[in-house]
């Protein structure tokens, strides 16, 4: 049952809920609304039949485009009227953003401030907003404008008026121009760097020439002057940018150069720390010979979680268990408390014979629902801590949810093929409502079998313990069927799909992977040939049933490659078998050490997520009971992770 009202942005939604109002009705058909919305987007109002859509729940979307087209030639009061009318919809925020952009572009700054409710999102709108504030809050606007200036890439044209005024009043001075030039040079933005250099006077000529010489030959940094620019104003930002470029390009050479430069440069501690943090990070990532003692000497003062993580992983790779204890102890408390590092404290203490300390650390780690939490529980012989939250809603509650305007709009948007807008409507309601109301919406999404939307609901409302909703039994029969036919653990298939696409059958990655199990078109073609079926092409592979069939077969091949080892197969599914074969060549003896030896963070995180998700799926299938469920099989835990794991071909 819902007992708390929505916040002010969802007042209309709450009123309908508490009053138990009947579902809205509308005279227009969905097809007429679809046509009207298409016309509205193109500002072709002669094609819109106003009377046919006047009672439709999506009429606000048509009105949004009408008002958007009228901006900036409408008063702020009209914008506020629309915002108040659609306070329970994302339309309110969207029109506010449009008004800020249109008023700002037209220079109508008082109107902009009349509709703004604080700093807007998006760089262009922020530039308009702070330009408007210069007259009334100059210090705030100048500080914010300087932050917008200090980036190494080009900013939108909307920022030009703000930057021009800040240059005119001296906020953006020659030093600020030089600092941005260095950021652009560091980022490889050659045109912007050159443009900014042209804004500087002859006092900066030596600094500009030094940049040119180091651009041509990075090693020239060791001959660069130790004072650059008027009163050495260019020195610190030059050496930060130059050392970062050199470190990325050639870490051993950069390290050698820094040994020469470090003592002769008069830098602030923060500048020195930034240079050494980057150098230490890449020295460890690239395992540069002769740098470890230097890294150890500077690391305590770097305050860098990423470098401390790398240092612990280096100690693990060399089986330096005392080093593991030492460097985890150097981590900030918030980092140490992570189950990953509590687990490794347990492992290190166990290796050193400190059994009581090992057990205490494992106990701490085992409280977490994660890969290392589950691994720690197995070390202790304890059941996994799933921390499962159960939620119950009756049919009357679901009926009231179905009558909410947001649900009416979401379902109408789905009917006319506007899935993206439907998701925006839905998630706006989830984020605007109370925790209990968000759970009622999640329950409704589960009943409608909106699997992808349900997962997004749990993320938006941070329902981390609502495992039945975070890991729904989506496409359950298909996973069981193809798992059985291919001999692949169906819970592993479900876990990979949950990680890959979160059940969005139309998911498309930047690399081109498609569908539920994120298959590359080339992989889909190859597996189709193997099965003797037609190539599905880039769109056919989106069919959920076919995608699961092809993904199951592909995963089966990976499992066969690694003698049924699910950890190695999951890593290969993410990073490719060629890389996994190479990693196995390093001869790591234990599963946990193999995970930490994976050089790609994405793949390390991926295999941990997939294997822990698999535990959750199997436990949920057992009614939430993890008894008899294991993170890995005995063989997967005990086998050596070396080239012998590769099946003979």
C-alpha positions as CSV (number, residue, x, y, z in Angstrom):
1,X,0.0,0.0,0.0
2,X,1.2,3.6,-0.7
3,X,1.0,5.8,2.4
4,X,3.3,8.8,1.7
5,X,2.7,11.6,-0.7
6,X,4.9,12.4,-3.7
7,X,7.2,15.4,-3.4
8,X,6.1,18.6,-5.0
9,X,7.2,17.4,-8.5
10,X,4.7,14.5,-8.3
11,X,1.7,16.2,-6.6
12,X,-0.7,15.4,-9.4
13,X,0.5,11.8,-9.6
14,X,-0.1,11.3,-5.8
15,X,-3.6,12.9,-5.8
16,X,-4.7,10.4,-8.4
17,X,-3.2,7.5,-6.4
18,X,-4.7,8.4,-3.0
19,X,-8.1,9.2,-4.4
20,X,-8.2,6.0,-6.3
21,X,-9.4,7.8,-9.4
22,X,-10.6,5.8,-12.4
23,X,-8.2,5.5,-15.3
24,X,-8.1,8.5,-17.6
25,X,-10.0,8.2,-20.9
26,X,-9.3,9.9,-24.1
27,X,-11.2,10.4,-27.3
28,X,-8.3,10.3,-29.8
29,X,-6.8,7.1,-31.0
30,X,-3.1,6.5,-30.4
31,X,-2.5,6.7,-34.1
32,X,-3.9,10.3,-34.2
33,X,-1.7,11.3,-31.3
34,X,1.3,9.6,-33.0
35,X,0.6,11.7,-36.1
36,X,0.2,14.9,-34.1
37,X,3.4,14.3,-32.2
38,X,5.3,13.8,-35.4
39,X,3.9,17.0,-36.8
40,X,4.6,18.9,-33.6
41,X,8.3,17.9,-33.7
42,X,8.5,19.5,-37.1
43,X,6.5,22.5,-36.0
44,X,3.9,21.7,-38.7
45,X,0.8,22.8,-36.8
46,X,-1.6,22.7,-39.8
47,X,-1.3,18.9,-39.6
48,X,-2.4,18.7,-35.9
49,X,-6.1,18.0,-35.3
50,X,-6.4,19.7,-31.9
51,X,-9.9,18.4,-31.1
52,X,-8.9,14.8,-31.7
53,X,-6.1,14.8,-29.1
54,X,-7.6,17.2,-26.5
55,X,-8.3,14.3,-24.0
56,X,-5.4,12.1,-24.8
57,X,-2.9,11.6,-21.9
58,X,0.0,12.5,-24.1
59,X,-1.4,15.8,-25.2
60,X,1.3,17.5,-23.1
61,X,4.0,16.2,-25.4
62,X,2.4,18.0,-28.3
63,X,2.1,21.2,-26.3
64,X,5.7,20.9,-25.2
65,X,6.8,21.2,-28.9
66,X,4.4,24.1,-29.4
67,X,5.9,26.0,-26.5
68,X,9.4,25.0,-27.5
69,X,8.8,26.5,-31.0
70,X,7.5,29.7,-29.5
71,X,10.6,30.3,-27.3
72,X,12.1,32.8,-26.7
73,X,9.2,35.0,-27.8
74,X,6.9,34.0,-24.8
75,X,6.9,35.4,-21.3
76,X,8.4,33.4,-18.4
77,X,5.0,33.2,-16.9
78,X,3.9,31.0,-19.8
79,X,6.8,28.7,-19.2
80,X,6.0,28.5,-15.5
81,X,2.4,27.7,-16.3
82,X,3.5,24.7,-18.4
83,X,5.9,23.6,-15.7
84,X,3.2,23.7,-13.0
85,X,0.8,21.9,-15.3
86,X,3.2,19.0,-16.0
87,X,5.0,18.9,-12.6
88,X,4.7,15.1,-12.4
89,X,6.4,14.6,-15.8
90,X,9.9,15.1,-17.2
91,X,8.3,17.6,-19.6
92,X,8.6,20.2,-16.9
93,X,12.3,19.9,-16.6
94,X,12.8,19.7,-20.4
95,X,10.9,22.9,-21.1
96,X,12.8,24.7,-18.3
97,X,16.0,23.7,-20.0
98,X,14.7,24.7,-23.4
99,X,13.7,28.1,-22.0
100,X,17.2,28.7,-20.5
101,X,18.9,27.9,-23.8
102,X,16.5,30.0,-25.9
103,X,16.5,33.0,-23.5
104,X,20.2,32.8,-23.2
105,X,20.9,32.7,-26.9
106,X,18.6,35.7,-27.3
107,X,20.3,37.6,-24.5
108,X,17.1,37.8,-22.5
109,X,18.9,37.2,-19.2
110,X,16.2,38.4,-16.8
111,X,13.8,36.0,-18.4
112,X,16.4,33.3,-18.1
113,X,16.8,33.9,-14.4
114,X,13.0,34.0,-14.0
115,X,12.7,30.4,-15.1
116,X,15.9,28.9,-13.8
117,X,15.9,27.0,-10.5
118,X,19.6,26.9,-9.9
119,X,22.5,25.8,-12.1
120,X,21.2,23.9,-15.1
121,X,22.7,20.8,-16.6
122,X,24.8,21.0,-19.7
123,X,27.7,23.3,-20.4
124,X,25.9,25.6,-22.9
125,X,23.1,26.3,-20.5
126,X,25.5,26.8,-17.6
127,X,27.4,29.4,-19.6
128,X,24.1,31.2,-20.4
129,X,23.1,31.0,-16.7
130,X,26.3,32.4,-15.3
131,X,26.4,35.2,-18.0
132,X,22.9,36.2,-16.7
133,X,24.2,36.1,-13.1
134,X,27.2,38.4,-13.8
135,X,25.0,41.5,-13.1
136,X,23.6,40.4,-9.8
137,X,26.1,37.8,-8.4
138,X,29.4,38.7,-10.0
139,X,31.7,36.8,-7.7
140,X,29.7,33.5,-8.0
141,X,29.4,33.9,-11.8
142,X,33.1,34.7,-12.2
143,X,34.2,31.7,-10.2
144,X,31.8,29.4,-12.1
145,X,32.9,30.9,-15.4
146,X,36.5,30.4,-14.6
147,X,35.8,26.7,-13.9
148,X,34.0,26.4,-17.3
149,X,37.1,28.1,-18.9
150,X,39.6,25.7,-17.3
151,X,39.1,22.7,-19.6
152,X,41.4,21.3,-22.3
153,X,38.7,21.1,-25.1
154,X,36.6,23.6,-27.0
155,X,33.5,24.8,-25.2
156,X,30.2,25.6,-26.9
157,X,29.7,28.9,-28.7
158,X,27.2,29.7,-25.9
159,X,30.2,30.3,-23.6
160,X,31.7,33.0,-25.8
161,X,29.8,35.9,-24.2
162,X,30.7,34.7,-20.7
163,X,34.4,34.3,-21.5
164,X,34.5,37.6,-23.3
165,X,33.1,39.4,-20.3
166,X,35.5,37.6,-17.9
167,X,38.5,38.5,-20.1
168,X,37.3,42.1,-20.1
169,X,37.0,42.3,-16.3
170,X,40.3,40.5,-15.8
171,X,39.0,37.3,-14.3
172,X,40.4,35.4,-17.2
173,X,43.9,36.8,-17.3
174,X,47.1,35.8,-19.1
175,X,47.8,33.1,-16.6
176,X,44.4,31.6,-17.0
177,X,44.9,31.6,-20.8
178,X,48.2,29.8,-20.4
179,X,46.8,27.2,-18.0
180,X,44.0,26.4,-20.4
181,X,46.6,26.2,-23.2
182,X,48.5,23.6,-21.2
183,X,45.3,21.6,-20.6
184,X,44.6,21.7,-24.3
185,X,48.3,20.7,-25.1
186,X,48.1,17.9,-22.6
187,X,44.8,16.6,-24.2
188,X,46.3,16.8,-27.7
189,X,43.9,19.6,-28.8
190,X,46.3,21.2,-31.1
191,X,44.1,23.8,-32.7
192,X,42.8,25.1,-29.3
193,X,46.3,25.2,-27.9
194,X,47.5,27.2,-30.9
195,X,44.6,29.6,-30.6
196,X,45.2,30.2,-26.9
197,X,48.9,30.8,-27.5
198,X,48.0,33.5,-30.0
199,X,46.2,35.4,-27.2
200,X,49.4,35.8,-25.1
201,X,51.8,38.7,-25.3
202,X,55.5,38.6,-26.0
203,X,56.2,38.2,-22.3
204,X,55.2,34.5,-22.8
205,X,57.4,33.9,-25.9
206,X,60.1,31.8,-24.1
207,X,57.3,29.6,-22.6
208,X,55.7,29.2,-26.0
209,X,59.0,28.3,-27.7
210,X,59.7,25.8,-24.9
211,X,56.3,24.1,-25.6
212,X,57.2,23.9,-29.3
213,X,60.6,22.3,-28.6
214,X,59.1,19.7,-26.2
215,X,56.3,19.0,-28.6
216,X,58.9,18.1,-31.3
217,X,61.1,16.1,-28.9
218,X,59.8,15.1,-25.5
219,X,63.3,14.5,-24.0
220,X,63.9,18.2,-24.5
221,X,62.0,18.7,-21.2
222,X,65.3,18.1,-19.3
223,X,66.8,21.3,-21.0
224,X,63.7,23.4,-20.4
225,X,64.1,26.6,-18.2
226,X,63.0,26.2,-14.6
227,X,61.2,29.6,-14.7
228,X,58.8,30.2,-17.5
229,X,56.5,33.2,-18.2
230,X,56.2,36.4,-16.2
231,X,57.3,35.8,-12.6
232,X,57.5,32.1,-13.5
233,X,53.7,32.0,-13.9
234,X,53.9,29.3,-16.6
235,X,56.3,26.9,-14.9
236,X,54.0,24.7,-12.9
237,X,51.3,24.1,-15.5
238,X,54.0,23.5,-18.2
239,X,55.8,20.8,-16.2
240,X,52.5,19.1,-15.2
241,X,51.3,18.9,-18.8
242,X,54.7,18.1,-20.2
243,X,55.4,15.3,-17.7
244,X,51.9,13.8,-18.2
245,X,52.5,13.7,-22.0
246,X,55.9,12.2,-21.6
247,X,54.7,9.6,-19.0
248,X,52.0,8.4,-21.4
249,X,54.3,8.4,-24.4
250,X,57.4,6.7,-22.8
251,X,57.2,5.9,-19.1
252,X,60.8,4.7,-18.6
253,X,62.2,7.8,-20.3
254,X,59.8,10.1,-18.4
255,X,60.9,8.5,-15.1
256,X,64.6,9.1,-16.0
257,X,63.8,12.7,-16.9
258,X,62.0,13.3,-13.6
259,X,65.0,12.0,-11.6
260,X,66.9,14.8,-13.3
261,X,64.2,17.5,-13.0
262,X,62.7,16.9,-9.6
263,X,65.3,18.5,-7.4
264,X,65.8,21.5,-9.6
265,X,62.1,22.6,-9.9
266,X,60.5,24.8,-7.3
267,X,56.9,23.4,-7.4
268,X,54.1,23.5,-5.0
269,X,53.5,20.1,-3.2
270,X,50.2,19.8,-5.1
271,X,51.9,20.2,-8.5
272,X,54.7,17.7,-7.6
273,X,52.1,15.3,-6.2
274,X,50.1,15.4,-9.5
275,X,53.2,14.7,-11.6
276,X,54.4,11.8,-9.3
277,X,51.0,10.3,-9.0
278,X,50.6,9.9,-12.8
279,X,54.2,8.6,-13.1
280,X,53.8,6.1,-10.3
281,X,50.5,4.8,-11.8
282,X,52.1,4.2,-15.2
283,X,55.3,2.8,-13.7
284,X,53.2,0.1,-12.0
285,X,50.8,-0.4,-14.9
286,X,53.7,-0.9,-17.4
287,X,55.9,-2.7,-14.8
288,X,58.8,-0.4,-15.6
289,X,62.1,-2.0,-14.3
290,X,63.9,-0.1,-11.6
291,X,61.0,2.1,-10.5
292,X,59.4,0.1,-7.6
293,X,61.6,1.5,-4.8
294,X,60.9,5.0,-6.0
295,X,57.1,4.3,-6.2
296,X,57.3,2.9,-2.6
297,X,59.1,6.1,-1.4
298,X,56.5,8.5,-2.8
299,X,53.3,6.5,-2.5
300,X,52.5,7.3,1.1
301,X,52.3,11.0,0.2
302,X,50.3,10.6,-3.0
303,X,46.9,10.0,-1.4
304,X,46.0,8.0,-4.5
305,X,43.5,5.1,-4.2
306,X,44.3,3.9,-7.7
307,X,48.0,3.7,-7.2
308,X,47.6,1.9,-3.8
309,X,45.3,-0.6,-5.5
310,X,48.0,-1.2,-8.2
311,X,50.7,-1.6,-5.5
312,X,48.6,-4.2,-3.7
313,X,48.1,-6.1,-6.9
314,X,51.8,-5.9,-7.6
315,X,52.4,-7.5,-4.2
316,X,49.9,-10.2,-4.9
317,X,51.6,-11.0,-8.2
318,X,54.9,-11.4,-6.5
319,X,53.3,-13.3,-3.5
320,X,54.6,-10.7,-1.2
321,X,52.1,-11.3,1.6
322,X,53.7,-8.9,4.0
323,X,53.6,-6.2,1.3
324,X,49.9,-6.9,0.8
325,X,49.3,-6.3,4.5
326,X,51.4,-3.1,4.5
327,X,49.9,-1.4,1.4
328,X,46.3,-2.2,2.3
329,X,47.0,-0.6,5.7
330,X,48.1,2.5,3.8
331,X,44.7,2.8,2.1
332,X,42.1,5.2,3.5
333,X,39.6,3.6,5.7
334,X,36.8,3.8,3.1
335,X,38.9,1.9,0.6
336,X,40.2,-0.7,3.1
337,X,36.6,-1.6,4.2
338,X,35.7,-2.9,0.8
339,X,35.2,-6.6,0.8
340,X,37.9,-7.0,-1.8
341,X,40.6,-5.7,0.4
342,X,39.2,-7.4,3.6
343,X,39.3,-10.7,1.7
344,X,43.0,-10.1,0.7
345,X,43.9,-9.2,4.2
346,X,42.4,-12.5,5.2
347,X,44.3,-14.3,2.5
348,X,47.6,-12.6,3.4
349,X,47.2,-13.3,7.1
350,X,46.4,-16.9,6.3
351,X,49.5,-17.3,4.2
352,X,51.6,-15.9,7.0
353,X,50.0,-18.2,9.6
354,X,47.9,-15.6,11.4
355,X,44.7,-17.7,11.4
356,X,42.8,-15.7,13.9
357,X,43.4,-12.4,12.0
358,X,42.6,-14.2,8.7
359,X,39.2,-15.4,10.1
360,X,38.4,-11.9,11.4
361,X,39.0,-10.4,8.0
362,X,37.1,-13.1,6.2
363,X,34.2,-12.5,8.6
364,X,34.2,-8.8,7.7
365,X,34.3,-9.5,3.9
366,X,31.6,-12.2,4.1
367,X,29.0,-9.6,5.1
368,X,29.0,-8.3,1.6
369,X,27.0,-9.6,-1.4
370,X,29.8,-9.7,-3.9
371,X,32.4,-12.0,-5.5
372,X,34.9,-11.5,-2.6
373,X,32.2,-11.6,0.0
374,X,31.0,-15.0,-1.4
375,X,34.7,-16.2,-1.6
376,X,35.2,-15.2,2.0
377,X,32.1,-17.0,3.1
378,X,33.4,-20.2,1.4
379,X,36.7,-19.8,3.2
380,X,34.7,-19.8,6.5
381,X,32.3,-22.5,5.4
382,X,29.4,-20.1,6.0
383,X,26.3,-19.5,3.9
384,X,26.3,-16.4,1.7
385,X,24.9,-13.2,3.0
386,X,22.3,-12.3,0.3
387,X,20.5,-9.7,2.5
388,X,17.4,-10.3,0.4
389,X,14.6,-7.8,0.7
390,X,11.1,-9.0,0.1
391,X,8.2,-6.8,-1.1
392,X,4.5,-7.6,-1.2
393,X,1.8,-5.6,-2.9
394,X,-1.8,-6.7,-3.3
395,X,-4.0,-6.5,-6.4
396,X,-5.8,-3.4,-5.1
397,X,-2.5,-1.6,-4.8
398,X,-1.6,-2.6,-8.4
399,X,-5.0,-1.3,-9.6
400,X,-4.3,2.1,-8.1
401,X,-0.8,2.2,-9.6
402,X,-2.4,1.3,-13.0
403,X,-4.6,4.4,-12.7
404,X,-1.7,6.9,-12.1
405,X,-1.2,9.5,-14.8
406,X,2.4,8.5,-15.1
407,X,1.5,4.9,-15.8
408,X,-1.2,6.0,-18.3
409,X,1.4,8.1,-20.1
410,X,4.1,5.4,-20.0
411,X,1.8,2.8,-21.4
412,X,0.5,5.2,-24.1
413,X,4.1,6.0,-25.1
414,X,4.9,2.3,-25.4
415,X,1.8,1.8,-27.6
416,X,3.0,4.5,-30.1
417,X,6.5,3.2,-30.1
418,X,8.2,5.9,-28.0
419,X,10.1,3.6,-25.7
420,X,12.7,6.2,-24.8
421,X,10.1,8.7,-23.7
422,X,8.3,6.0,-21.8
423,X,11.5,5.2,-19.9
424,X,11.9,8.9,-19.1
425,X,8.4,9.2,-17.8
426,X,8.8,6.1,-15.7
427,X,12.1,6.9,-14.1
428,X,11.1,10.4,-13.4
429,X,8.2,9.0,-11.3
430,X,10.6,6.6,-9.6
431,X,13.1,9.3,-8.7
432,X,10.4,11.8,-7.6
433,X,8.5,9.4,-5.3
434,X,9.1,8.0,-1.8
435,X,10.9,4.7,-1.4
436,X,7.6,2.9,-0.9
437,X,6.1,4.5,-4.0
438,X,9.2,3.5,-6.0
439,X,8.7,-0.1,-4.8
440,X,5.1,0.0,-5.8
441,X,6.1,1.1,-9.3
442,X,8.8,-1.7,-9.4
443,X,6.1,-4.2,-8.5
444,X,3.9,-3.0,-11.3
445,X,6.9,-3.2,-13.8
446,X,7.5,-6.7,-12.6
447,X,3.9,-7.7,-13.2
448,X,4.0,-6.2,-16.7
449,X,7.2,-8.1,-17.3
450,X,9.0,-4.9,-18.2
451,X,12.3,-6.6,-17.4
452,X,14.8,-3.9,-18.5
453,X,12.6,-1.1,-17.1
454,X,12.4,-3.0,-13.8
455,X,16.1,-3.3,-13.5
456,X,16.5,0.5,-14.2
457,X,13.8,1.1,-11.6
458,X,15.9,-0.6,-8.9
459,X,19.0,1.4,-10.0
460,X,17.2,4.7,-10.0
461,X,15.7,4.1,-6.5
462,X,18.8,2.4,-5.2
463,X,16.9,-0.8,-4.2
464,X,20.1,-2.8,-3.9
465,X,18.6,-5.5,-1.7
466,X,15.4,-6.1,-3.8
467,X,17.0,-9.0,-5.6
468,X,13.8,-10.4,-7.1
469,X,13.5,-7.2,-9.0
470,X,17.2,-6.5,-9.7
471,X,17.6,-10.1,-11.0
472,X,14.2,-11.0,-12.5
473,X,13.6,-14.3,-14.1
474,X,13.5,-12.7,-17.6
475,X,13.5,-15.1,-20.6
476,X,13.7,-17.9,-18.0
477,X,12.4,-20.7,-20.3
478,X,14.7,-19.7,-23.1
479,X,17.8,-19.8,-20.9
480,X,16.8,-23.2,-19.5
481,X,16.1,-24.6,-22.9
482,X,19.3,-23.4,-24.7
483,X,21.3,-24.1,-21.6
484,X,20.1,-27.7,-21.6
485,X,20.8,-28.1,-25.4
486,X,24.2,-26.6,-25.3
487,X,25.2,-28.0,-21.9
488,X,25.9,-24.6,-20.5
489,X,24.9,-23.6,-16.9
490,X,21.7,-21.6,-17.5
491,X,22.4,-19.5,-14.4
492,X,25.7,-18.5,-16.0
493,X,23.8,-17.5,-19.2
494,X,21.4,-15.4,-17.1
495,X,24.2,-13.8,-15.3
496,X,26.1,-12.8,-18.5
497,X,22.9,-11.4,-20.0
498,X,22.1,-9.4,-16.9
499,X,25.6,-7.9,-17.0
500,X,25.7,-7.4,-20.7
501,X,22.4,-5.8,-21.5
502,X,20.3,-5.7,-18.3
503,X,17.6,-7.4,-20.4
504,X,17.3,-4.8,-23.1
505,X,16.8,-6.8,-26.2
506,X,17.7,-3.9,-28.4
507,X,20.9,-3.0,-26.6
508,X,23.7,-1.7,-28.9
509,X,27.2,-1.1,-27.5
510,X,29.6,1.5,-28.9
511,X,31.6,-1.3,-30.3
512,X,28.6,-2.7,-32.2
513,X,27.6,-5.6,-29.9
514,X,23.9,-6.3,-30.1
515,X,21.0,-7.7,-28.2
516,X,20.5,-9.5,-24.9
517,X,23.9,-11.3,-24.9
518,X,25.7,-8.5,-26.7
519,X,26.9,-10.4,-29.8
520,X,29.1,-8.8,-32.4
521,X,27.6,-9.2,-35.9
522,X,30.7,-11.1,-37.0
523,X,30.4,-13.5,-34.0
524,X,26.7,-14.0,-34.8
525,X,27.5,-14.9,-38.4
526,X,30.3,-17.3,-37.3
527,X,28.1,-19.1,-34.8
528,X,25.2,-19.2,-37.3
529,X,27.4,-21.0,-39.8
530,X,28.5,-23.4,-37.1
531,X,24.9,-24.2,-36.5
532,X,23.9,-24.4,-40.1
533,X,21.4,-21.6,-40.0
534,X,21.1,-18.4,-42.0
535,X,23.1,-15.3,-41.0
536,X,20.7,-13.2,-39.0
537,X,22.3,-9.9,-40.0
538,X,22.6,-6.9,-37.7
539,X,18.9,-6.7,-36.9
540,X,17.9,-10.3,-36.9
541,X,20.4,-10.9,-34.1
542,X,18.2,-8.7,-31.9
543,X,15.5,-11.4,-31.7
544,X,15.7,-12.5,-28.1
545,X,15.3,-16.2,-28.7
546,X,17.9,-16.3,-31.5
547,X,20.3,-14.1,-29.5
548,X,20.1,-16.4,-26.6
549,X,20.7,-19.4,-28.8
550,X,23.7,-17.9,-30.5
551,X,25.1,-16.6,-27.2
552,X,24.7,-19.9,-25.5
553,X,26.5,-21.7,-28.4
554,X,29.3,-19.1,-28.3
555,X,29.7,-19.5,-24.5
556,X,29.7,-23.3,-24.9
557,X,32.6,-23.0,-27.3
558,X,34.5,-20.9,-24.7
559,X,33.8,-23.4,-22.0
560,X,35.1,-26.2,-24.1
561,X,38.2,-24.2,-24.8
562,X,38.9,-24.0,-21.1
563,X,37.8,-27.5,-20.1
564,X,34.5,-26.2,-18.6
565,X,36.1,-23.5,-16.4
566,X,33.5,-20.8,-16.1
567,X,35.8,-18.1,-14.7
568,X,38.1,-18.4,-17.8
569,X,35.1,-18.6,-20.1
570,X,33.5,-15.5,-18.7
571,X,36.8,-13.6,-19.0
572,X,37.0,-14.7,-22.7
573,X,33.4,-13.7,-23.3
574,X,34.3,-10.2,-22.3
575,X,37.9,-9.8,-23.5
576,X,38.3,-12.4,-26.1
577,X,39.9,-15.9,-25.9
578,X,43.2,-14.7,-27.3
579,X,43.8,-12.4,-24.4
580,X,42.8,-15.0,-21.8
581,X,45.1,-17.6,-23.4
582,X,47.9,-15.0,-22.9
583,X,47.0,-14.3,-19.3
584,X,47.0,-18.1,-18.6
585,X,50.5,-18.2,-19.8
586,X,51.6,-16.3,-16.7
587,X,50.9,-19.5,-14.7
588,X,48.8,-18.2,-11.7
589,X,48.0,-21.1,-9.3
590,X,44.8,-19.9,-7.7
591,X,41.5,-18.6,-8.9
592,X,41.5,-15.4,-6.8
593,X,45.1,-14.5,-7.8
594,X,44.1,-15.1,-11.4
595,X,41.3,-12.6,-11.1
596,X,43.6,-10.0,-9.7
597,X,46.2,-10.7,-12.4
598,X,43.7,-9.8,-15.2
599,X,45.2,-6.5,-16.5
600,X,42.0,-5.0,-17.7
601,X,39.8,-3.4,-15.0
602,X,36.7,-4.0,-17.1
603,X,37.3,-7.7,-17.4
604,X,38.3,-8.0,-13.7
605,X,35.0,-6.4,-12.7
606,X,33.1,-8.4,-15.3
607,X,34.1,-11.8,-14.2
608,X,33.4,-10.9,-10.5
609,X,30.0,-9.5,-11.4
610,X,29.0,-12.5,-13.6
611,X,30.1,-15.1,-11.1
612,X,28.3,-13.3,-8.2
613,X,25.2,-12.8,-10.3
614,X,25.2,-16.5,-11.1
615,X,25.1,-17.2,-7.3
616,X,22.2,-14.8,-6.9
617,X,20.2,-16.3,-9.8
618,X,20.6,-19.8,-8.5
619,X,19.8,-18.8,-5.0
620,X,16.6,-17.0,-6.1
621,X,15.6,-20.1,-8.0
622,X,15.9,-21.9,-4.6
623,X,13.5,-19.5,-3.0
624,X,16.3,-17.2,-1.8
625,X,18.2,-20.0,-0.2
626,X,21.9,-20.2,-1.1
627,X,22.4,-23.6,0.5
628,X,24.1,-25.9,-2.0
629,X,25.1,-23.0,-4.2
630,X,28.8,-22.3,-4.8
631,X,30.7,-19.4,-6.4
632,X,32.9,-21.9,-8.2
633,X,33.1,-25.6,-8.4
634,X,35.8,-27.5,-6.5
635,X,37.8,-27.9,-9.7
636,X,37.5,-24.3,-10.6
637,X,38.8,-23.3,-7.2
638,X,41.7,-25.8,-7.1
639,X,42.9,-26.0,-10.7
640,X,46.1,-24.1,-11.7
641,X,45.2,-21.1,-13.9
642,X,47.9,-21.8,-16.5
643,X,48.2,-23.0,-20.1
644,X,47.3,-26.5,-19.0
645,X,43.7,-25.2,-18.6
646,X,43.5,-24.9,-22.4
647,X,41.9,-27.9,-24.0
648,X,44.1,-29.8,-26.4
649,X,42.9,-29.1,-30.0
